[in-house]
Amino acid sequence: MNQERIKLLKKYIEEEPQTPFNKYALAMEYYEEDIEESSKLLKELVTDHQDYLPTYFKLAHLLWDLEMWEDAETIFENGIELAKQQNDNKALSELKSAYQNFQFER
């Protein structure tokens, strides 16, 4: 984790709380080393910024890694639906592929 980047991202979140990218970037800083904090931030994004599509892929994988099967499945399904609504074919393809792997491995 890069503490300087974390400090800067927290400042950005404070200054612009309605910009989802800042919170997403902070969650990615924590993703490998503080999964609890990353999970908290990603869940906040899904609640507060439901249309921010990148969140769904990472949160679903995090929940999958934590063996929270039902929660991961719900996030995958919600992300797939959002990608369809936003006509984001790249994200849709990535989410569908990951969801298939999830269903196979679970």
C-alpha positions in Angstrom: 0.0 0.0 0.0 1.2 3.4 -0.8 0.5 5.6 2.2 1.0 8.9 0.3 -1.5 7.8 -2.3 -4.0 6.7 0.4 -3.6 10.1 2.1 -4.2 11.9 -1.2 -7.2 9.8 -2.1 -8.8 10.4 1.3 -8.3 14.1 0.8 -10.0 13.9 -2.6 -12.9 11.9 -1.2 -13.4 14.6 1.5 -13.3 17.3 -1.1 -15.5 15.5 -3.7 -17.6 12.9 -1.9 -19.9 12.5 -4.9 -17.0 11.4 -7.2 -17.0 7.6 -7.1 -13.6 7.1 -8.7 -11.8 8.4 -5.7 -13.4 5.9 -3.3 -12.9 3.2 -5.9 -9.2 4.0 -6.2 -8.8 4.0 -2.4 -10.5 0.6 -2.3 -8.0 -0.7 -4.9 -5.1 0.6 -2.7 -6.4 -1.5 0.1 -7.4 -4.5 -2.0 -4.4 -6.7 -1.5 -3.3 -5.8 2.1 -6.5 -4.7 3.9 -9.4 -6.7 2.4 -11.8 -5.6 5.2 -11.3 -1.9 4.4 -11.5 -2.5 0.6 -14.7 -4.5 1.1 -16.2 -1.7 3.2 -15.4 0.9 0.6 -16.7 -1.2 -2.3 -19.9 -1.9 -0.5 -20.4 1.8 0.1 -19.9 2.4 -3.6 -22.5 -0.2 -4.6 -24.9 1.5 -2.2 -24.1 5.2 -2.8 -23.1 5.1 -6.5 -25.1 2.2 -7.9 -24.3 3.2 -11.5 -20.5 3.0 -11.0 -19.9 -0.2 -13.0 -16.2 -1.0 -12.1 -17.2 -1.6 -8.5 -19.2 -4.7 -9.3 -16.4 -6.7 -10.8 -14.0 -6.1 -8.0 -16.5 -6.5 -5.2 -17.9 -9.7 -6.6 -14.3 -11.1 -6.8 -13.5 -10.0 -3.3 -16.7 -11.7 -1.9 -15.8 -14.7 -4.0 -12.3 -14.8 -2.4 -14.0 -14.6 1.0 -16.3 -17.5 0.1 -19.4 -15.3 0.5 -21.0 -17.1 -2.3 -24.5 -15.7 -2.2 -23.3 -12.1 -1.9 -20.8 -12.6 -4.7 -23.5 -14.1 -6.9 -25.8 -11.1 -6.3 -23.1 -8.6 -7.1 -22.2 -10.4 -10.3 -25.9 -10.5 -11.4 -26.4 -6.8 -10.5 -23.2 -5.9 -12.4 -24.3 -7.8 -15.4 -27.7 -6.1 -15.4 -26.1 -2.7 -15.0 -23.6 -3.4 -17.9 -26.6 -4.3 -20.1 -28.4 -1.1 -19.1 -25.3 1.0 -19.8 -24.6 -0.8 -23.1 -21.1 -1.5 -21.9 -20.2 -4.6 -23.9 -16.7 -4.9 -22.6 -17.7 -4.8 -19.0 -20.6 -7.1 -19.8 -18.3 -9.7 -21.4 -15.9 -9.5 -18.5 -18.6 -9.8 -15.8 -20.3 -12.7 -17.6 -17.0 -14.6 -18.0 -16.1 -14.1 -14.4 -19.6 -15.1 -13.3 -19.3 -18.3 -15.3 -16.0 -19.1 -13.7 -17.5 -18.4 -10.3 -20.4 -20.7 -10.9 -18.1 -23.5 -12.1 -15.7 -23.2 -9.2 -18.1 -22.6 -6.4 
